[in-house]
Amino acid sequence: MFREVMNDIPIRLSRIKYKEEARKLLFKYAEAAKRMIDSRNASPESRKVVKWNAEDTMNWLRRDHSASKEDYMDRLEHLRQQCGPHVTAVAKDSVEGICSKIYQLSAEYSRRLRQTHLSLLQDPSTESCGSPPQSRLVYCYPVRLSIPTPALPRVELHFENDVACLRFRGEMVKVNRGHFSKLELLYRYSCIDDPRFEKFLARVWCLLKRYQVMFGSGANEGSGLQGALPVAVFEALNRQFGVTFECFASPLNCYFKQFCSAFPDIDGFFGSRGPFLSFSPVSGSFEANPPFCEELMDAMVTHFEELLDRSSEPLSFIIFVPEWRDPVTPALTRMEASRFLRHQLNVPAYEHEYRSGSQHICKRDDMYYRAVHGTAVLFLQNDAGFGKWAPTPERLAELTAAYRPSLSRTSSLSSPGPAQSAPGDRDSAPKASDRTQSAMVSPGGHDSNNNGSSSSSSPQDKLTAM
């Protein structure tokens, strides 16, 4: 959190699409840097450096009206390098206080939520659950609640052009038509307790509301938590490395029908295998693009290394994380030093794109945005995984080509056709009691993760939306 707040000083850098937006952003940054250094207790040298660079930038903006968007962005990067260390230094104490306050509030609300949760479990009308099952190998299947879902209230649905609107008690949530159809497909594959779709709309409303609350109510707020790789990159990962599973996704932004996500109680109806840190596969090829939270990424690396260390079957993780070097993140340092690291690919800033975290509701023109930081792509594999999905120059060349913005934009957004897939991925039964004992096969009569009887995946294994 501290790093993220500091990165937004003196202003938050928004996504830029047009030249005029870049020009305005450059002016705002120079103005904000000068104002901050004037209003804080800064050293004479810091004041001199920031004021000179800010005024030089403003003079350049006044006299040069033929600059391109790239010129403005280059100038902004130069200004950040010159002024950034000085303005962040004077803001450090204030930011530390803000982070400390947020931490205390979060701890208090977590305590209240836990107390409420425990009181509900002590309610006499609540059906008691059996003890958690012992760990055993099973085919990979979605999370399923051990207690039957009660009757759900009625949710109204109507469409406004290409947007599905779901209303419950006067409160409306929205999702574009393409993603609504995608949720129907995921629900059909994964949900076994509602064959008539009687609870579908209520569960979609809960899903959308849950992620809306997590993101925040502001425009584009929190959507960075759900930024996804371009479709072309997923296609290359599937063709070249047999990837069929996403370690960090949601029903709204997933490409494959198999994924781990944050909220198993609602995401499980749409195919989630639960939180990744509770997921223990022993074989398969996986993609991981985690939320850029340093603590989560560090825990992710620990989990990767434990899984790779204890499995002798082919196991591979292809991880996409920001290439933060000043300072470097512990997760990146650990992966670069890992004995399981087979290759590292670095994609420069502004030379690749991500899909918006609000792709389920944003306009088509806003679907992609340029990455303002470099991305490190790391291949962690055990010996068997390296033997099966080695990052050869030919495979890496196709992956790199898929990352080019022109290709990611022109790639089809519909479900791709059959491609070579990984073998039947199996995972240890989770310790939590929210999975059933007997569900070994997903709805529709086929294994949730292709049980190895077929050498290629079906088109249904890959899902995306318009």
HUWO-V251696 format. One record per residue. N is the residue number from 0. RES is the residue in one small letter. SS is DSSP state (~ for helix, > for strand, _ for the rest). NEAR is the number of other C-alpha atoms within 8 Angstrom. D_CENTER is the distance of its C-alpha to the mean C-alpha in whole Angstrom. Layout:
((N | RES | SS | NEAR | D_CENTER) (N | RES | SS | NEAR | D_CENTER))
This chain:
((0 | m | _ | 6 | 17) (1 | f | ~ | 8 | 20) (2 | r | ~ | 6 | 18) (3 | e | ~ | 7 | 16) (4 | v | ~ | 9 | 19) (5 | m | ~ | 10 | 21) (6 | n | ~ | 7 | 19) (7 | d | _ | 9 | 20) (8 | i | _ | 10 | 24) (9 | p | _ | 10 | 26) (10 | i | _ | 8 | 24) (11 | r | _ | 7 | 20) (12 | l | _ | 6 | 20) (13 | s | _ | 5 | 19) (14 | r | _ | 6 | 17) (15 | i | _ | 7 | 21) (16 | k | _ | 6 | 22) (17 | y | _ | 7 | 26) (18 | k | ~ | 10 | 28) (19 | e | ~ | 7 | 30) (20 | e | ~ | 9 | 26) (21 | a | ~ | 13 | 26) (22 | r | ~ | 11 | 30) (23 | k | ~ | 8 | 29) (24 | l | ~ | 10 | 26) (25 | l | ~ | 12 | 28) (26 | f | ~ | 11 | 31) (27 | k | ~ | 9 | 29) (28 | y | ~ | 11 | 28) (29 | a | ~ | 14 | 32) (30 | e | ~ | 9 | 33) (31 | a | ~ | 10 | 31) (32 | a | ~ | 13 | 31) (33 | k | ~ | 11 | 35) (34 | r | ~ | 8 | 35) (35 | m | ~ | 10 | 33) (36 | i | ~ | 15 | 35) (37 | d | ~ | 9 | 38) (38 | s | ~ | 6 | 37) (39 | r | _ | 8 | 36) (40 | n | _ | 7 | 38) (41 | a | _ | 9 | 38) (42 | s | _ | 6 | 40) (43 | p | ~ | 6 | 43) (44 | e | ~ | 6 | 41) (45 | s | ~ | 10 | 37) (46 | r | ~ | 11 | 39) (47 | k | ~ | 8 | 41) (48 | v | ~ | 10 | 38) (49 | v | ~ | 15 | 35) (50 | k | ~ | 9 | 38) (51 | w | ~ | 8 | 40) (52 | n | ~ | 12 | 36) (53 | a | ~ | 13 | 35) (54 | e | ~ | 9 | 39) (55 | d | ~ | 8 | 39) (56 | t | ~ | 12 | 36) (57 | m | ~ | 10 | 37) (58 | n | ~ | 8 | 40) (59 | w | ~ | 8 | 38) (60 | l | ~ | 10 | 37) (61 | r | ~ | 7 | 40) (62 | r | ~ | 6 | 42) (63 | d | _ | 7 | 39) (64 | h | _ | 6 | 38) (65 | s | _ | 4 | 38) (66 | a | _ | 8 | 35) (67 | s | _ | 7 | 32) (68 | k | ~ | 11 | 28) (69 | e | ~ | 7 | 28) (70 | d | ~ | 8 | 31) (71 | y | ~ | 13 | 29) (72 | m | ~ | 10 | 26) (73 | d | ~ | 8 | 28) (74 | r | ~ | 10 | 30) (75 | l | ~ | 10 | 27) (76 | e | ~ | 8 | 26) (77 | h | ~ | 8 | 29) (78 | l | ~ | 13 | 30) (79 | r | ~ | 8 | 27) (80 | q | ~ | 8 | 28) (81 | q | ~ | 10 | 31) (82 | c | ~ | 12 | 31) (83 | g | ~ | 10 | 27) (84 | p | ~ | 8 | 29) (85 | h | ~ | 10 | 32) (86 | v | ~ | 14 | 30) (87 | t | ~ | 11 | 27) (88 | a | ~ | 7 | 30) (89 | v | ~ | 11 | 32) (90 | a | ~ | 9 | 29) (91 | k | ~ | 9 | 28) (92 | d | ~ | 7 | 30) (93 | s | ~ | 7 | 29) (94 | v | ~ | 11 | 25) (95 | e | ~ | 9 | 26) (96 | g | ~ | 8 | 28) (97 | i | ~ | 8 | 25) (98 | c | ~ | 10 | 23) (99 | s | ~ | 8 | 26) (100 | k | ~ | 8 | 26) (101 | i | ~ | 8 | 23) (102 | y | ~ | 8 | 23) (103 | q | ~ | 8 | 26) (104 | l | ~ | 8 | 25) (105 | s | ~ | 8 | 22) (106 | a | ~ | 8 | 24) (107 | e | ~ | 8 | 27) (108 | y | ~ | 8 | 24) (109 | s | ~ | 8 | 23) (110 | r | ~ | 8 | 27) (111 | r | ~ | 8 | 28) (112 | l | ~ | 8 | 25) (113 | r | ~ | 8 | 26) (114 | q | ~ | 8 | 30) (115 | t | ~ | 8 | 29) (116 | h | ~ | 8 | 27) (117 | l | ~ | 8 | 30) (118 | s | ~ | 8 | 33) (119 | l | ~ | 8 | 31) (120 | l | ~ | 7 | 31) (121 | q | _ | 7 | 35) (122 | d | _ | 7 | 36) (123 | p | _ | 5 | 39) (124 | s | _ | 4 | 38) (125 | t | _ | 8 | 34) (126 | e | _ | 6 | 35) (127 | s | _ | 4 | 34) (128 | c | _ | 7 | 32) (129 | g | _ | 5 | 33) (130 | s | _ | 5 | 33) (131 | p | _ | 7 | 29) (132 | p | _ | 9 | 30) (133 | q | _ | 6 | 31) (134 | s | _ | 8 | 28) (135 | r | _ | 6 | 29) (136 | l | > | 8 | 28) (137 | v | > | 9 | 26) (138 | y | > | 14 | 25) (139 | c | _ | 12 | 21) (140 | y | _ | 13 | 21) (141 | p | _ | 15 | 19) (142 | v | _ | 15 | 19) (143 | r | _ | 10 | 23) (144 | l | _ | 10 | 24) (145 | s | _ | 9 | 28) (146 | i | _ | 7 | 29) (147 | p | _ | 5 | 30) (148 | t | _ | 6 | 28) (149 | p | _ | 4 | 31) (150 | a | _ | 4 | 32) (151 | l | _ | 7 | 29) (152 | p | _ | 5 | 31) (153 | r | _ | 7 | 31) (154 | v | _ | 10 | 28) (155 | e | > | 8 | 29) (156 | l | > | 9 | 28) (157 | h | > | 7 | 29) (158 | f | > | 8 | 28) (159 | e | > | 7 | 28) (160 | n | _ | 4 | 28) (161 | d | _ | 8 | 25) (162 | v | > | 11 | 23) (163 | a | > | 13 | 23) (164 | c | > | 12 | 24) (165 | l | > | 13 | 24) (166 | r | > | 12 | 27) (167 | f | > | 10 | 28) (168 | r | _ | 4 | 31) (169 | g | _ | 5 | 30) (170 | e | > | 6 | 27) (171 | m | > | 8 | 25) (172 | v | > | 10 | 21) (173 | k | > | 10 | 20) (174 | v | > | 12 | 18) (175 | n | > | 12 | 19) (176 | r | ~ | 9 | 21) (177 | g | ~ | 9 | 20) (178 | h | ~ | 13 | 17) (179 | f | ~ | 10 | 19) (180 | s | ~ | 9 | 21) (181 | k | ~ | 11 | 18) (182 | l | ~ | 12 | 18) (183 | e | ~ | 8 | 21) (184 | l | ~ | 8 | 21) (185 | l | ~ | 13 | 18) (186 | y | ~ | 12 | 21) (187 | r | ~ | 9 | 24) (188 | y | ~ | 11 | 22) (189 | s | ~ | 13 | 21) (190 | c | _ | 13 | 23) (191 | i | _ | 6 | 27) (192 | d | _ | 4 | 28) (193 | d | _ | 9 | 28) (194 | p | _ | 8 | 30) (195 | r | _ | 4 | 31) (196 | f | _ | 7 | 28) (197 | e | _ | 7 | 30) (198 | k | _ | 8 | 27) (199 | f | ~ | 9 | 24) (200 | l | ~ | 13 | 24) (201 | a | ~ | 11 | 24) (202 | r | ~ | 9 | 21) (203 | v | ~ | 9 | 20) (204 | w | ~ | 13 | 21) (205 | c | ~ | 9 | 20) (206 | l | ~ | 10 | 16) (207 | l | ~ | 11 | 16) (208 | k | ~ | 9 | 18) (209 | r | ~ | 8 | 15) (210 | y | ~ | 8 | 12) (211 | q | ~ | 9 | 15) (212 | v | ~ | 8 | 16) (213 | m | ~ | 7 | 13) (214 | f | ~ | 10 | 12) (215 | g | _ | 8 | 16) (216 | s | _ | 7 | 18) (217 | g | _ | 5 | 19) (218 | a | _ | 4 | 18) (219 | n | _ | 6 | 14) (220 | e | _ | 9 | 14) (221 | g | _ | 9 | 11) (222 | s | ~ | 11 | 9) (223 | g | ~ | 9 | 7) (224 | l | ~ | 9 | 5) (225 | q | ~ | 13 | 4) (226 | g | _ | 12 | 5) (227 | a | > | 11 | 6) (228 | l | _ | 10 | 9) (229 | p | _ | 13 | 12) (230 | v | ~ | 12 | 14) (231 | a | ~ | 11 | 17) (232 | v | ~ | 12 | 15) (233 | f | ~ | 10 | 14) (234 | e | ~ | 9 | 17) (235 | a | ~ | 12 | 18) (236 | l | ~ | 11 | 17) (237 | n | ~ | 13 | 18) (238 | r | ~ | 11 | 22) (239 | q | ~ | 9 | 22) (240 | f | ~ | 12 | 20) (241 | g | _ | 12 | 20) (242 | v | _ | 13 | 17) (243 | t | _ | 15 | 16) (244 | f | > | 11 | 13) (245 | e | > | 15 | 10) (246 | c | _ | 13 | 9) (247 | f | _ | 12 | 6) (248 | a | _ | 12 | 5) (249 | s | _ | 13 | 8) (250 | p | _ | 11 | 11) (251 | l | _ | 9 | 10) (252 | n | _ | 13 | 8) (253 | c | _ | 13 | 9) (254 | y | _ | 10 | 12) (255 | f | > | 12 | 14) (256 | k | _ | 12 | 15) (257 | q | _ | 14 | 14) (258 | f | > | 16 | 11) (259 | c | _ | 15 | 11) (260 | s | _ | 15 | 9) (261 | a | _ | 8 | 10) (262 | f | _ | 9 | 13) (263 | p | ~ | 12 | 16) (264 | d | ~ | 9 | 18) (265 | i | ~ | 10 | 17) (266 | d | ~ | 15 | 14) (267 | g | ~ | 16 | 17) (268 | f | ~ | 14 | 19) (269 | f | ~ | 14 | 17) (270 | g | _ | 18 | 16) (271 | s | > | 16 | 14) (272 | r | _ | 16 | 15) (273 | g | _ | 16 | 14) (274 | p | _ | 11 | 13) (275 | f | ~ | 11 | 12) (276 | l | ~ | 8 | 15) (277 | s | ~ | 8 | 17) (278 | f | _ | 12 | 17) (279 | s | _ | 11 | 19) (280 | p | > | 10 | 20) (281 | v | _ | 14 | 23) (282 | s | _ | 14 | 22) (283 | g | > | 14 | 20) (284 | s | > | 16 | 18) (285 | f | > | 12 | 14) (286 | e | > | 13 | 11) (287 | a | > | 11 | 9) (288 | n | _ | 12 | 6) (289 | p | _ | 11 | 5) (290 | p | _ | 10 | 5) (291 | f | _ | 9 | 8) (292 | c | _ | 8 | 10) (293 | e | ~ | 9 | 13) (294 | e | ~ | 6 | 15) (295 | l | ~ | 10 | 12) (296 | m | ~ | 12 | 12) (297 | d | ~ | 10 | 15) (298 | a | ~ | 9 | 15) (299 | m | ~ | 9 | 13) (300 | v | ~ | 11 | 16) (301 | t | ~ | 8 | 19) (302 | h | ~ | 9 | 17) (303 | f | ~ | 10 | 17) (304 | e | ~ | 9 | 21) (305 | e | ~ | 8 | 22) (306 | l | ~ | 11 | 21) (307 | l | ~ | 12 | 22) (308 | d | ~ | 7 | 25) (309 | r | ~ | 6 | 27) (310 | s | _ | 11 | 26) (311 | s | _ | 9 | 29) (312 | e | _ | 8 | 27) (313 | p | _ | 17 | 25) (314 | l | > | 14 | 21) (315 | s | > | 15 | 19) (316 | f | > | 12 | 15) (317 | i | > | 12 | 14) (318 | i | > | 12 | 12) (319 | f | > | 12 | 10) (320 | v | > | 11 | 10) (321 | p | > | 9 | 12) (322 | e | _ | 11 | 16) (323 | w | _ | 9 | 17) (324 | r | > | 6 | 21) (325 | d | _ | 4 | 22) (326 | p | _ | 5 | 22) (327 | v | > | 9 | 20) (328 | t | _ | 9 | 18) (329 | p | ~ | 8 | 19) (330 | a | ~ | 10 | 16) (331 | l | ~ | 10 | 17) (332 | t | ~ | 9 | 21) (333 | r | ~ | 9 | 21) (334 | m | ~ | 11 | 19) (335 | e | ~ | 9 | 21) (336 | a | ~ | 7 | 24) (337 | s | _ | 7 | 23) (338 | r | _ | 4 | 26) (339 | f | _ | 9 | 23) (340 | l | > | 13 | 22) (341 | r | > | 11 | 23) (342 | h | > | 8 | 22) (343 | q | > | 10 | 20) (344 | l | > | 7 | 19) (345 | n | > | 9 | 19) (346 | v | > | 10 | 18) (347 | p | _ | 9 | 19) (348 | a | _ | 11 | 18) (349 | y | _ | 10 | 19) (350 | e | _ | 10 | 19) (351 | h | _ | 12 | 16) (352 | e | > | 15 | 14) (353 | y | > | 12 | 10) (354 | r | > | 12 | 10) (355 | s | _ | 14 | 10) (356 | g | _ | 12 | 7) (357 | s | _ | 10 | 11) (358 | q | _ | 11 | 12) (359 | h | _ | 10 | 13) (360 | i | _ | 9 | 16) (361 | c | _ | 9 | 16) (362 | k | _ | 7 | 19) (363 | r | ~ | 5 | 19) (364 | d | ~ | 5 | 20) (365 | d | ~ | 8 | 17) (366 | m | _ | 10 | 15) (367 | y | > | 11 | 14) (368 | y | > | 10 | 14) (369 | r | > | 11 | 16) (370 | a | _ | 11 | 14) (371 | v | _ | 6 | 16) (372 | h | _ | 10 | 16) (373 | g | _ | 13 | 16) (374 | t | > | 12 | 14) (375 | a | > | 13 | 15) (376 | v | > | 12 | 15) (377 | l | > | 14 | 16) (378 | f | > | 13 | 18) (379 | l | > | 14 | 19) (380 | q | > | 15 | 22) (381 | n | _ | 14 | 25) (382 | d | ~ | 8 | 28) (383 | a | ~ | 11 | 28) (384 | g | ~ | 14 | 24) (385 | f | ~ | 13 | 25) (386 | g | ~ | 8 | 28) (387 | k | ~ | 7 | 27) (388 | w | ~ | 10 | 24) (389 | a | _ | 9 | 25) (390 | p | _ | 11 | 23) (391 | t | _ | 6 | 26) (392 | p | ~ | 6 | 27) (393 | e | ~ | 6 | 27) (394 | r | ~ | 10 | 24) (395 | l | ~ | 9 | 22) (396 | a | ~ | 8 | 24) (397 | e | ~ | 10 | 23) (398 | l | ~ | 11 | 19) (399 | t | ~ | 8 | 20) (400 | a | ~ | 8 | 22) (401 | a | ~ | 11 | 19) (402 | y | _ | 13 | 17) (403 | r | _ | 11 | 20) (404 | p | ~ | 9 | 19) (405 | s | ~ | 6 | 22) (406 | l | ~ | 11 | 21) (407 | s | ~ | 14 | 17) (408 | r | ~ | 8 | 19) (409 | t | ~ | 6 | 22) (410 | s | _ | 8 | 20) (411 | s | _ | 7 | 21) (412 | l | _ | 8 | 18) (413 | s | _ | 8 | 20) (414 | s | _ | 11 | 20) (415 | p | _ | 9 | 21) (416 | g | _ | 6 | 24) (417 | p | _ | 8 | 25) (418 | a | > | 9 | 24) (419 | q | > | 10 | 24) (420 | s | _ | 12 | 22) (421 | a | _ | 10 | 22) (422 | p | _ | 10 | 25) (423 | g | _ | 11 | 25) (424 | d | _ | 14 | 22) (425 | r | > | 12 | 23) (426 | d | > | 13 | 22) (427 | s | > | 12 | 24) (428 | a | _ | 11 | 24) (429 | p | _ | 11 | 22) (430 | k | _ | 9 | 24) (431 | a | _ | 6 | 24) (432 | s | _ | 12 | 26) (433 | d | _ | 9 | 24) (434 | r | _ | 10 | 24) (435 | t | _ | 10 | 27) (436 | q | _ | 5 | 29) (437 | s | _ | 4 | 30) (438 | a | _ | 7 | 28) (439 | m | _ | 9 | 27) (440 | v | _ | 10 | 27) (441 | s | > | 13 | 25) (442 | p | _ | 10 | 26) (443 | g | _ | 5 | 28) (444 | g | _ | 6 | 30) (445 | h | > | 8 | 27) (446 | d | _ | 12 | 25) (447 | s | _ | 12 | 22) (448 | n | _ | 11 | 21) (449 | n | _ | 12 | 24) (450 | n | _ | 11 | 27) (451 | g | _ | 7 | 28) (452 | s | _ | 5 | 31) (453 | s | _ | 7 | 30) (454 | s | _ | 8 | 29) (455 | s | > | 8 | 27) (456 | s | > | 12 | 24) (457 | s | _ | 9 | 24) (458 | p | ~ | 9 | 23) (459 | q | ~ | 8 | 21) (460 | d | ~ | 10 | 19) (461 | k | > | 12 | 17) (462 | l | _ | 13 | 16) (463 | t | _ | 14 | 15) (464 | a | _ | 10 | 16) (465 | m | _ | 6 | 18))
